[in-house]
Amino acid sequence: MTIEILFPELANLYGDNGNVLYLEKSFPKGKIIKTSLNDEPYFLKHKVDLIYMGTLSPNNEVKVINKLLPYKKKIKEKIDKGTVFLFTGNATEVLGKSLTLNNSTTVEGLGIFSIESKIDENNRYNSLFLGTIDDIKVVGYKSQSSFMKSDEPGLFKVIRENNNEAFEGVHVNNFFGTNLLGPILVLNPYFTRYLYSLIGYNGPLYLEEELIDAYDKRLEEYSRADLKF
């Protein structure tokens, strides 16, 4: 099992580093490649089973766009051929057409997805989240100052959230992009099991019993009609 973590020194906000720690615990005999901003991405010359990137600050989004722009064709090829990607928080925005910073400067993105993003750091959106993918219920939390306009297929069908959107995130082939903050892999063991099956692992999850117990309690809480989202 080979997993590449993109720019962990930058893409680690809001607890998303927990996803990296959980991947390491899940595959102790696997190869976990941590690619820094000064490194050449491992996926350029090697086969990888999963590519992960977490939440970034707006300034670091721009740095990552500049870093990945020369590799746009290769990234699109990986997505088209079904490589599994998990991008959390605002990471998916770097693959979009544009990123507007605080209603002023607009930066061109990689243009792989038809996404236009706007960042307004004076207007933060917060909400609990309950949704589904296939028959799997997903729980999580959002706290974001960026907002995507997307024509891409959604990832999670919304059951409850503090807005009127029908879908959350982006799902193209085996690319999974979500604004849910994390760690999504720890909070959602059934989704994690599904994701792992796509990279060829169908064994027990690390701390599976404990994760499912916590998930069941959270799902029960999020399903309460009186809970404010």
Residue pairs with C-beta under 8 A, 6 or more apart in sequence:
1 27
1 29
1 30
1 31
1 49
1 50
1 199
1 200
1 201
2 30
2 31
2 33
2 46
2 47
2 48
2 49
2 50
3 23
3 27
3 30
3 31
3 32
3 33
3 48
3 49
3 50
3 51
3 52
4 33
4 35
4 41
4 42
4 43
4 48
4 50
4 51
4 52
5 20
5 23
5 32
5 33
5 34
5 35
5 52
5 53
6 35
6 41
6 51
6 52
6 53
6 64
7 35
7 36
7 37
7 53
7 56
7 60
7 64
7 67
8 17
8 20
8 34
8 36
8 54
9 36
9 37
10 37
10 56
10 57
10 60
10 63
10 64
11 53
11 54
11 55
11 56
11 60
11 64
11 89
11 91
12 20
12 54
12 55
13 54
13 55
13 56
13 57
13 89
14 55
14 89
14 143
14 181
14 182
15 181
15 182
15 183
16 54
16 55
16 88
16 89
16 181
16 182
16 183
17 54
17 183
18 182
18 183
18 185
18 186
19 52
19 54
19 86
19 88
19 182
19 183
19 184
19 185
19 186
20 34
20 52
20 54
21 183
22 183
22 185
22 186
22 192
22 206
23 32
23 50
23 52
23 185
24 32
25 206
25 207
26 196
26 201
26 205
26 206
27 201
33 42
33 48
35 41
35 42
37 63
37 64
37 67
41 68
41 71
42 48
43 51
43 74
43 75
43 78
43 83
44 71
44 74
48 83
49 83
49 84
49 199
49 200
50 83
50 84
50 85
50 86
50 195
50 199
51 78
51 83
51 84
51 85
51 86
52 85
52 86
52 87
52 88
53 64
53 86
53 87
53 88
53 91
54 87
54 88
54 89
54 91
54 182
55 88
55 89
55 90
55 91
55 181
56 64
56 89
56 90
56 91
56 94
58 99
58 101
58 102
58 119
58 121
58 146
61 90
61 93
61 94
61 99
61 107
62 99
62 101
62 107
64 94
65 94
65 99
65 107
65 108
65 109
65 110
68 75
68 94
68 110
69 110
72 110
72 111
72 112
75 95
75 110
75 112
76 112
78 85
79 85
79 112
79 172
79 173
79 174
79 175
80 173
82 173
82 174
83 174
84 174
84 175
84 176
84 195
84 198
84 199
85 174
85 175
85 176
85 177
86 176
86 184
86 185
86 195
87 95
87 175
87 176
87 177
87 178
88 177
88 178
88 179
88 180
88 181
88 182
88 184
89 144
89 179
89 181
89 182
90 117
90 144
90 146
90 179
91 177
92 113
92 115
92 148
92 169
92 170
92 177
92 178
92 179
93 99
93 109
93 115
93 117
93 146
93 148
94 109
94 110
95 109
95 110
95 111
95 112
95 113
95 115
95 177
96 109
96 110
96 111
96 112
96 113
96 114
96 115
96 116
96 117
96 148
96 150
97 108
97 109
97 111
97 113
97 114
97 115
97 116
98 106
98 107
98 108
98 109
98 116
98 117
99 106
99 107
99 109
99 117
99 118
99 119
99 146
100 106
100 107
100 116
100 117
100 118
100 119
101 107
101 119
102 119
102 120
102 121
102 122
103 118
103 120
109 115
109 117
113 150
113 152
113 170
113 172
114 150
114 151
114 152
115 148
115 149
115 150
115 151
115 152
115 170
116 148
116 149
116 150
117 146
117 147
117 148
117 149
118 146
118 147
118 149
119 145
119 146
120 145
120 146
120 147
121 145
122 145
123 145
124 143
124 144
124 145
125 142
125 143
125 144
125 145
125 147
125 162
125 163
126 141
126 142
126 143
126 162
127 141
127 142
127 161
127 162
127 163
127 229
128 139
128 140
128 141
128 142
128 160
128 161
128 162
128 222
128 227
128 229
129 138
129 139
129 140
129 141
129 142
129 156
129 158
129 160
129 161
129 168
129 180
129 229
130 137
130 138
130 139
130 158
130 159
130 160
130 161
130 219
130 222
130 223
130 229
131 137
131 138
131 156
131 157
131 158
131 159
131 160
131 161
131 168
132 138
132 156
132 157
132 159
133 155
133 156
133 157
133 171
133 191
133 194
134 194
136 188
136 190
136 191
136 194
137 159
137 190
137 219
138 156
138 180
138 184
138 188
138 191
139 187
139 188
139 215
139 218
139 219
139 222
140 178
140 180
140 181
140 182
140 184
140 187
140 188
141 180
141 181
142 161
142 179
142 180
142 181
143 181
144 179
148 179
150 170
152 170
152 171
152 172
153 167
153 170
153 171
153 172
154 166
154 167
154 168
154 169
154 170
154 171
155 167
155 168
155 169
155 170
155 171
155 176
155 177
155 178
156 167
156 168
156 169
156 178
156 180
157 166
157 167
158 165
158 166
158 167
158 168
160 222
160 229
161 168
161 229
162 229
168 178
168 179
168 180
169 176
169 177
169 178
169 179
169 180
170 176
170 177
170 178
171 177
174 198
176 195
178 184
184 191
184 192
185 191
185 192
185 195
186 192
186 211
187 214
187 215
187 218
188 215
189 205
189 208
189 211
189 212
189 215
190 212
190 215
192 205
192 211
193 205
196 202
196 205
205 211
221 227
